[in-house]
Amino acid sequence: MLRRFLVSLTLLVPLVAGAAPTPVEQDRFRFPSAVGRHGMVASPEVRASRAGIQVLKEGGNAVDAAVTMAFVLAVTLPRAGNIGGGGFMLIRDPQGKVYALDFRERAPAGSTRTMLQDGKGNRDADKATIGALSVGVPGTVAGMDLALKRFGRWDLKRTVAPARKIAETGFHVPPWLTAEVERVRPGLSRFPESKRIFFPSGFPLPTDSVWKQPELAATLSAIELRGPAGFYEGPVAAKIAKSIQVHGGVMTVQDLKSYKALWREPVRGTYRGYDIDSMPPPSSGGVHLIQALNVLEGFSMREDGLNSAINLHRIIETLRQCYADRSRWLGDPDFVKVPVEYLTSKEYASKIREQIPDRKARTSEQVAPAQVPGYESDQTTHLSVADEKGWAVSMTYTLNFSYGSGLVAEGTGVLLNDEMDDFSAAPGRPNGFGLLGGKANAIEPGKRPLSSMTPTIVQRDGQFVAAVGSPGGSTIITAVLQVILGLVDFDQNAQSAVCEARIHHQWYPDEVNYEQGFSPDTITLLKSWGQNMRRAESIGHCMLVRRLPNGDFEGGADPRRTGGTALGY
Ligand code: GLY
């Protein structure tokens, strides 16, 4: 307690010593962070955060804690927590080496390039986002198992147990869950099993009632007993495949059995002396995060001030180019060649920077994807954990849209993803996030759809600095970018960095989304420079853990959606 008080006091010193705080100091410490001496977790749901901190207290490492939290979220945060989806995890070991784990969903073997199109060759939004054809082969269970086998101190059985117990005994339904389920009623109620689970007696899960999920508990129990085979083979796999086929999908038990999570090389960059490791393709997140940081490094961001019009303009124009490149070049590296090195080079960044006009917006038509030499031409969720031994995890996983495909496989309690919409269902036409994609991201059997997930680890001189990530579809990259700018350029504490107002641009549609919290004068100025400014409700939901130079931990849980909780001890 005393320690916690002293840590808080240290953080507040600039505010209490001497004269009134300067505006910069106010920005840095505007919101108090969670603090801890031994470890820190941050997740979008309180039970998951509690389970994670308990693992650390019992001697598990950050990987054990992250996996435990991921399974708990599959029970307590049905909009995105999952075992029926997939994602990406970055792991830092105590020596500072970072590993990237890809447990992204795959297209079933029976997939075809046009399977999500209507009769006219357009993306069919209904097929792409609701029901059986939208489901990719889930990767979460395989991913959690692989992470533990290589780096965990605990096994799968021990990390699944807390989630299974919550599913068995139930938990009190919070008001946001009732409201959310009602909002997605049209999708969920198309499927009798989903309707039965989420609308008992015809009404959404009543607030404060105890929600038990016996079928999901049984599935988790099968994983406890048989490991990944409890999910990918046997009765659970048979029920998942059957439900998908009954509703017109193409996934088979063989697709489930042959699913493999993979280790990949993280994409690496630097920003003002900090080392940045992030997720490589099939996520676009790391490539474009590093690309954007490279461009912004050449501008005097700190001197020009947090949220100044000129800095926002630079961020917008940088993102305009990044998302143009994304549309052209990014896809599953097992199927297409992605020019990661070129896109993340300082040399290409300086070319982009030279083309950004001062105080004048370009139109997206004026910005084309890179000509790469030598080349022919939400709902997601994030958790971050760090422990005192030096392990850290940044993990983003998803069902894609809120409550995924809406389809719960009968008798399993498993809500399935609609990740197939992250492919370019009809290349050149936007997906559900308005993102344009090309041939590199067309549907092919066994391929992983392109993602924007950006789990990221920041280090300096070999020391862990921060683990951060966000949900938010196409806005994930921009949210993570702005949190890193807050930490590095504006010395914000963890909570202030995740609370700061955000902007987003993704090339097309040619508009800048901005949140409440910017000065109206700044917005007016940006409009006068030709930026097409549109107010957005909220951008991202970042979960950040950070280690201070004195060894203490800070945590920041983004308040944009309910439930975010950072806990330290
Ligand atoms: N499903 C959102 C993403 O992967 O970017």
Boltz pocket constraint, residues with backbone or C-beta under 6 A from the ligand:
constraints:
  - pocket:
      binder: B
      contacts: [[A, 379], [A, 380], [A, 398], [A, 399], [A, 400], [A, 401], [A, 419], [A, 422], [A, 450], [A, 451], [A, 452], [A, 453], [A, 473], [A, 474]]
      max_distance: 6.0
